[in-house]
Amino acid sequence: MKPAVDTMNPATQEAKVDLKRDFISLFTEGVVKGLGIGMRNMMPNVMLAFILIHALNVTGLLKWIGDVAGPVMALWFLPGVTITVLLASLLSMGGAIGVLAALLASGAIGPYEATVLVPACYLMGNPVQNVGRCLGTAEVESKYYGIIIFVCVFNALASIWAMELLLTLF
């Protein structure tokens, strides 16, 4: 008779390994799953960002946003239109990268500004989506949402200054 296995203790659980599957098949299966996730979750945001920036550019609203936000973004030594990247980061990290790429492709910003903004996109980390997906699911009290979002925004803005400093030194 086999001794009982404590299912609550991971050390006593037996690992089930499929020895018949080789590395290549596992790798390709992972790639297919990853591409599927990217196409379903990220591509729509990136495409929407490209379309939105193009529409704003064609209508002249992108220039207007840049003029209005210029004095604020000048605190971070960036052109005013870059505020669209930060605003998109609040909603979607993939969308923010799409906005960044669209601004770069349209010539509204250059490679230097794009380099400065990339860490901010990731440090912002789409806090509005996270409130619904993570914080709500984890039953975090809503009174903490504001401070959590503030920390994301603060980290992103601080990273812009840090990147400016790093790029100045190198």
Backbone as CSV, one residue per row, in Angstrom:
resi,resn,N_x,N_y,N_z,CA_x,CA_y,CA_z,C_x,C_y,C_z
1,MET,0.836,-1.175,0.000,0.000,0.000,0.000,0.888,1.248,0.000
2,LYS,0.540,2.224,-0.866,1.311,3.464,-0.963,0.960,4.392,0.194
3,PRO,1.970,5.098,0.738,1.647,6.057,1.799,0.884,7.241,1.223
4,ALA,0.038,7.835,2.033,-0.757,8.991,1.599,0.165,10.172,1.350
5,VAL,-0.119,10.922,0.297,0.669,12.100,-0.050,-0.069,13.320,0.450
6,ASP,0.623,14.155,1.206,0.037,15.403,1.691,-0.066,16.368,0.524
7,THR,-1.284,16.631,0.035,-1.460,17.494,-1.134,-1.235,18.964,-0.813
8,MET,-1.220,19.320,0.426,-0.984,20.718,0.802,0.501,21.050,0.855
9,ASN,1.353,20.067,0.918,2.790,20.274,1.019,3.434,19.989,-0.340
10,PRO,3.935,21.042,-1.030,4.531,20.832,-2.357,5.739,19.904,-2.342
11,ALA,6.422,19.801,-1.220,7.620,18.967,-1.158,7.265,17.486,-1.283
12,THR,6.050,17.113,-0.888,5.664,15.708,-0.937,4.898,15.350,-2.200
13,GLN,4.576,16.322,-3.019,3.851,16.041,-4.257,4.799,15.471,-5.304
14,GLU,4.292,14.526,-6.055,5.092,13.940,-7.122,4.917,14.776,-8.376
15,ALA,6.005,15.101,-9.014,5.946,15.885,-10.247,5.589,14.972,-11.396
16,LYS,4.603,15.403,-12.177,4.212,14.634,-13.349,4.886,15.259,-14.554
17,VAL,5.829,14.551,-15.116,6.590,15.046,-16.246,6.303,14.144,-17.443
18,ASP,5.957,14.773,-18.547,5.725,14.023,-19.771,7.061,13.861,-20.483
19,LEU,7.685,12.714,-20.307,9.014,12.478,-20.864,8.970,12.211,-22.368
20,LYS,7.777,11.981,-22.910,7.663,11.672,-24.332,7.730,12.915,-25.207
21,ARG,7.533,14.088,-24.638,7.552,15.324,-25.417,8.961,15.894,-25.404
22,ASP,9.427,16.253,-26.562,10.782,16.801,-26.645,10.755,18.326,-26.511
23,PHE,11.933,18.870,-26.369,12.096,20.312,-26.161,11.508,21.123,-27.316
24,ILE,11.745,20.706,-28.547,11.290,21.452,-29.717,9.770,21.565,-29.732
25,SER,9.072,20.479,-29.468,7.607,20.541,-29.488,7.076,21.411,-28.349
26,LEU,7.709,21.342,-27.187,7.295,22.217,-26.084,7.545,23.682,-26.422
27,PHE,8.701,23.943,-27.030,9.040,25.313,-27.403,8.055,25.859,-28.426
28,THR,7.801,25.090,-29.480,6.902,25.589,-30.527,5.479,25.756,-30.004
29,GLU,5.043,24.877,-29.114,3.720,25.031,-28.508,3.659,26.332,-27.698
30,GLY,4.721,26.627,-26.972,4.777,27.874,-26.203,4.770,29.102,-27.091
31,VAL,5.480,29.030,-28.208,5.521,30.146,-29.152,4.127,30.391,-29.731
32,VAL,3.455,29.322,-30.115,2.106,29.453,-30.682,1.154,30.073,-29.657
33,LYS,1.231,29.614,-28.412,0.372,30.182,-27.365,0.714,31.657,-27.125
34,GLY,2.008,31.978,-27.097,2.430,33.362,-26.880,1.982,34.286,-27.997
35,LEU,2.104,33.820,-29.235,1.639,34.627,-30.363,0.136,34.837,-30.309
36,GLY,-0.578,33.808,-29.901,-2.027,33.932,-29.763,-2.406,34.975,-28.725
37,ILE,-1.710,34.964,-27.611,-1.971,35.958,-26.562,-1.645,37.352,-27.074
38,GLY,-0.508,37.489,-27.756,-0.124,38.796,-28.299,-1.126,39.313,-29.309
39,MET,-1.595,38.440,-30.167,-2.542,38.863,-31.209,-3.904,39.218,-30.620
40,ARG,-4.336,38.483,-29.607,-5.653,38.755,-29.017,-5.621,39.925,-28.037
41,ASN,-4.555,40.070,-27.285,-4.530,41.052,-26.203,-3.793,42.339,-26.543
42,MET,-2.665,42.240,-27.252,-1.859,43.436,-27.491,-2.142,44.108,-28.823
43,MET,-2.273,43.338,-29.885,-2.423,43.920,-31.226,-3.612,44.872,-31.350
44,PRO,-4.776,44.540,-30.803,-5.884,45.499,-30.921,-5.554,46.859,-30.299
45,ASN,-4.866,46.860,-29.159,-4.490,48.120,-28.516,-3.484,48.895,-29.357
46,VAL,-2.510,48.194,-29.894,-1.491,48.858,-30.701,-2.112,49.423,-31.979
47,MET,-2.964,48.651,-32.626,-3.615,49.130,-33.853,-4.513,50.335,-33.567
48,LEU,-5.262,50.272,-32.476,-6.105,51.404,-32.101,-5.257,52.640,-31.863
49,ALA,-4.113,52.482,-31.223,-3.221,53.605,-30.958,-2.722,54.227,-32.258
50,PHE,-2.299,53.395,-33.213,-1.838,53.905,-34.504,-2.951,54.690,-35.196
51,ILE,-4.145,54.133,-35.210,-5.279,54.789,-35.872,-5.626,56.096,-35.169
52,LEU,-5.635,56.086,-33.841,-5.968,57.287,-33.077,-4.960,58.399,-33.321
53,ILE,-3.686,58.091,-33.273,-2.660,59.115,-33.504,-2.756,59.644,-34.928
54,HIS,-2.985,58.777,-35.891,-3.134,59.233,-37.281,-4.346,60.161,-37.409
55,ALA,-5.459,59.781,-36.783,-6.663,60.624,-36.843,-6.410,61.970,-36.169
56,LEU,-5.749,61.970,-35.024,-5.429,63.233,-34.342,-4.501,64.090,-35.192
57,ASN,-3.566,63.458,-35.872,-2.624,64.180,-36.717,-3.337,64.800,-37.919
58,VAL,-4.197,64.035,-38.558,-4.911,64.512,-39.746,-5.843,65.671,-39.402
59,THR,-6.497,65.586,-38.259,-7.444,66.631,-37.867,-6.773,67.869,-37.282
60,GLY,-5.489,67.778,-36.967,-4.793,68.903,-36.356,-4.881,68.912,-34.845
61,LEU,-5.620,67.960,-34.270,-5.751,67.910,-32.813,-4.449,67.512,-32.124
62,LEU,-3.614,66.740,-32.804,-2.342,66.349,-32.210,-1.455,67.573,-31.987
63,LYS,-1.435,68.469,-32.948,-0.670,69.709,-32.794,-1.252,70.543,-31.653
64,TRP,-2.581,70.608,-31.586,-3.239,71.375,-30.518,-2.899,70.779,-29.150
65,ILE,-2.971,69.441,-29.029,-2.611,68.778,-27.764,-1.165,69.101,-27.410
66,GLY,-0.286,69.059,-28.398,1.120,69.387,-28.167,1.316,70.811,-27.692
67,ASP,0.553,71.748,-28.276,0.663,73.150,-27.862,0.157,73.346,-26.431
68,VAL,-0.969,72.716,-26.109,-1.564,72.874,-24.775,-0.689,72.207,-23.704
69,ALA,-0.208,71.004,-23.999,0.571,70.251,-23.011,2.055,70.601,-23.030
70,GLY,2.473,71.423,-23.971,3.888,71.773,-24.097,4.523,72.294,-22.822
71,PRO,3.902,73.274,-22.141,4.529,73.784,-20.915,4.674,72.733,-19.819
72,VAL,3.707,71.823,-19.714,3.780,70.771,-18.690,4.884,69.772,-19.045
73,MET,4.892,69.330,-20.285,5.884,68.332,-20.700,7.289,68.921,-20.768
74,ALA,7.389,70.236,-20.859,8.707,70.886,-20.848,9.420,70.654,-19.516
75,LEU,8.661,70.395,-18.445,9.270,70.065,-17.154,10.113,68.794,-17.256
76,TRP,9.785,67.940,-18.215,10.531,66.700,-18.440,11.338,66.779,-19.729
77,PHE,11.489,67.977,-20.262,12.294,68.226,-21.467,11.771,67.458,-22.689
78,LEU,10.459,67.302,-22.769,9.837,66.575,-23.867,8.831,67.464,-24.592
79,PRO,8.580,67.199,-25.870,7.559,67.963,-26.583,6.161,67.632,-26.036
80,GLY,5.243,68.557,-26.210,3.900,68.422,-25.650,3.143,67.192,-26.105
81,VAL,3.347,66.753,-27.358,2.586,65.598,-27.861,2.899,64.312,-27.100
82,THR,4.017,64.275,-26.392,4.367,63.058,-25.661,3.418,62.784,-24.504
83,ILE,2.619,63.765,-24.137,1.625,63.513,-23.087,0.642,62.437,-23.525
84,THR,0.435,62.289,-24.837,-0.471,61.252,-25.320,0.052,59.850,-24.977
85,VAL,1.365,59.693,-24.962,1.950,58.401,-24.596,1.662,58.101,-23.128
86,LEU,1.842,59.096,-22.279,1.608,58.898,-20.847,0.134,58.655,-20.553
87,LEU,-0.743,59.372,-21.243,-2.179,59.156,-21.045,-2.584,57.759,-21.513
88,ALA,-2.017,57.319,-22.623,-2.309,55.969,-23.103,-1.781,54.917,-22.125
89,SER,-0.655,55.218,-21.473,-0.080,54.277,-20.505,-1.004,54.049,-19.325
90,LEU,-1.803,55.045,-18.991,-2.768,54.864,-17.910,-3.762,53.764,-18.244
91,LEU,-4.085,53.628,-19.519,-5.113,52.675,-19.938,-4.549,51.349,-20.425
92,SER,-3.456,51.406,-21.183,-2.940,50.191,-21.802,-1.461,50.342,-22.127
93,MET,-0.668,49.407,-21.653,0.764,49.445,-21.938,1.025,49.207,-23.432
94,GLY,0.321,48.250,-24.003,0.469,47.994,-25.434,0.018,49.178,-26.261
95,GLY,-1.070,49.805,-25.826,-1.556,50.996,-26.513,-0.564,52.142,-26.425
96,ALA,0.085,52.278,-25.277,1.081,53.345,-25.107,2.274,53.138,-26.038
97,ILE,2.705,51.902,-26.174,3.799,51.615,-27.100,3.346,51.881,-28.529
98,GLY,2.082,51.585,-28.823,1.537,51.899,-30.146,1.514,53.387,-30.414
99,VAL,1.095,54.182,-29.418,1.102,55.642,-29.552,2.530,56.131,-29.759
100,LEU,3.453,55.603,-28.976,4.862,55.978,-29.093,5.386,55.672,-30.492
101,ALA,5.097,54.480,-30.978,5.562,54.089,-32.309,4.915,54.952,-33.394
102,ALA,3.638,55.268,-33.219,2.949,56.104,-34.207,3.520,57.519,-34.223
103,LEU,3.809,58.071,-33.044,4.417,59.403,-32.984,5.801,59.397,-33.624
104,LEU,6.546,58.336,-33.389,7.880,58.204,-33.971,7.775,58.075,-35.496
105,ALA,6.837,57.248,-35.954,6.679,57.045,-37.403,6.197,58.311,-38.109
106,SER,5.383,59.121,-37.423,4.869,60.347,-38.047,5.867,61.490,-37.984
107,GLY,6.950,61.321,-37.234,7.952,62.369,-37.113,7.640,63.384,-36.019
108,ALA,6.577,63.142,-35.242,6.221,64.067,-34.168,7.255,64.046,-33.045
109,ILE,7.904,62.899,-32.859,9.007,62.788,-31.893,10.147,62.051,-32.581
110,GLY,11.314,62.143,-31.984,12.480,61.473,-32.533,12.877,60.272,-31.694
111,PRO,13.919,59.580,-32.096,14.384,58.400,-31.358,14.791,58.723,-29.914
112,TYR,15.337,59.911,-29.691,15.746,60.289,-28.331,14.541,60.319,-27.400
113,GLU,13.459,60.991,-27.822,12.254,61.084,-27.002,11.628,59.708,-26.793
114,ALA,11.654,58.886,-27.840,11.099,57.538,-27.717,11.882,56.728,-26.683
115,THR,13.201,56.850,-26.712,14.049,56.133,-25.764,13.763,56.577,-24.335
116,VAL,13.554,57.863,-24.153,13.267,58.403,-22.825,11.920,57.904,-22.316
117,LEU,10.961,57.725,-23.207,9.596,57.385,-22.800,9.340,55.897,-22.583
118,VAL,10.124,55.035,-23.190,9.839,53.591,-23.092,9.787,53.103,-21.637
119,PRO,10.780,53.416,-20.790,10.671,52.948,-19.402,9.434,53.498,-18.690
120,ALA,9.048,54.723,-19.015,7.860,55.313,-18.384,6.607,54.519,-18.744
121,CYS,6.538,54.059,-19.988,5.376,53.253,-20.402,5.260,51.996,-19.547
122,TYR,6.379,51.345,-19.323,6.349,50.100,-18.565,6.190,50.343,-17.064
123,LEU,6.758,51.413,-16.554,6.595,51.703,-15.131,5.192,52.198,-14.804
124,MET,4.556,52.875,-15.751,3.170,53.276,-15.533,2.321,52.023,-15.404
125,GLY,2.519,51.085,-16.307,1.922,49.759,-16.186,0.410,49.690,-16.205
126,ASN,-0.267,50.471,-17.010,-1.721,50.486,-17.179,-2.512,50.321,-15.880
127,PRO,-2.378,51.274,-14.958,-3.034,51.122,-13.656,-4.561,51.083,-13.730
128,VAL,-5.176,51.716,-14.716,-6.640,51.694,-14.799,-7.123,50.265,-15.057
129,GLN,-6.452,49.539,-15.961,-6.813,48.140,-16.189,-6.518,47.298,-14.953
130,ASN,-5.418,47.587,-14.293,-5.051,46.798,-13.117,-6.036,46.968,-11.971
131,VAL,-6.654,48.125,-11.868,-7.663,48.320,-10.825,-8.767,47.292,-10.987
132,GLY,-9.233,47.123,-12.218,-10.297,46.160,-12.455,-9.834,44.717,-12.423
133,ARG,-8.715,44.454,-13.072,-8.254,43.075,-13.209,-7.627,42.511,-11.944
134,CYS,-6.747,43.289,-11.333,-5.953,42.764,-10.223,-6.472,43.201,-8.859
135,LEU,-6.584,44.503,-8.693,-6.934,45.006,-7.375,-8.346,44.604,-6.962
136,GLY,-9.274,44.670,-7.911,-10.640,44.256,-7.611,-10.719,42.772,-7.310
137,THR,-10.008,41.980,-8.091,-10.000,40.533,-7.885,-9.353,40.172,-6.555
138,ALA,-8.317,40.912,-6.174,-7.614,40.652,-4.916,-8.332,41.278,-3.718
139,GLU,-9.457,41.920,-3.988,-10.277,42.554,-2.954,-9.519,43.628,-2.167
140,VAL,-8.680,44.385,-2.885,-7.998,45.523,-2.272,-9.051,46.610,-2.073
141,GLU,-9.037,47.239,-0.922,-10.018,48.282,-0.632,-9.861,49.440,-1.615
142,SER,-10.975,49.939,-2.100,-10.953,50.988,-3.128,-10.324,52.283,-2.632
143,LYS,-10.261,52.486,-1.336,-9.643,53.719,-0.828,-8.141,53.771,-1.147
144,TYR,-7.531,52.629,-1.497,-6.113,52.584,-1.829,-5.845,52.743,-3.320
145,TYR,-6.863,52.724,-4.152,-6.675,52.799,-5.593,-5.950,54.080,-6.006
146,GLY,-6.337,55.193,-5.444,-5.726,56.478,-5.801,-4.229,56.491,-5.542
147,ILE,-3.819,56.004,-4.389,-2.396,56.009,-4.049,-1.632,55.034,-4.933
148,ILE,-2.247,53.920,-5.273,-1.593,52.947,-6.145,-1.383,53.553,-7.530
149,ILE,-2.397,54.216,-8.052,-2.272,54.868,-9.357,-1.253,55.996,-9.286
150,PHE,-1.256,56.760,-8.182,-0.281,57.838,-8.016,1.145,57.300,-8.054
151,VAL,1.400,56.182,-7.391,2.743,55.600,-7.373,3.171,55.216,-8.786
152,CYS,2.242,54.649,-9.571,2.561,54.298,-10.962,2.941,55.542,-11.765
153,VAL,2.151,56.588,-11.633,2.410,57.828,-12.370,3.722,58.457,-11.897
154,PHE,3.939,58.509,-10.601,5.169,59.079,-10.052,6.400,58.324,-10.567
155,ASN,6.340,56.993,-10.535,7.465,56.185,-11.025,7.750,56.483,-12.491
156,ALA,6.698,56.592,-13.284,6.878,56.857,-14.714,7.523,58.218,-14.940
157,LEU,7.028,59.232,-14.255,7.575,60.579,-14.430,9.011,60.673,-13.913
158,ALA,9.287,60.006,-12.805,10.661,59.990,-12.281,11.596,59.271,-13.251
159,SER,11.093,58.233,-13.916,11.943,57.499,-14.860,12.315,58.367,-16.056
160,ILE,11.444,59.298,-16.422,11.773,60.199,-17.539,12.976,61.057,-17.161
161,TRP,12.958,61.624,-15.961,14.111,62.417,-15.522,15.366,61.548,-15.431
162,ALA,15.201,60.324,-14.923,16.352,59.423,-14.813,16.923,59.104,-16.195
163,MET,16.052,58.854,-17.156,16.512,58.555,-18.512,17.194,59.783,-19.133
164,GLU,16.635,60.953,-18.897,17.271,62.192,-19.399,18.679,62.319,-18.833
165,LEU,18.813,62.046,-17.550,20.126,62.132,-16.909,21.080,61.078,-17.483
166,LEU,20.625,59.858,-17.604,21.468,58.788,-18.147,21.903,59.088,-19.572
167,LEU,20.976,59.537,-20.396,21.325,59.817,-21.786,22.244,61.026,-21.909
168,THR,22.165,61.947,-20.956,23.076,63.097,-20.960,24.495,62.646,-20.606
169,LEU,24.592,61.697,-19.690,25.899,61.214,-19.255,26.579,60.349,-20.313
170,PHE,25.795,59.678,-21.116,26.380,58.759,-22.098,26.153,59.313,-23.444
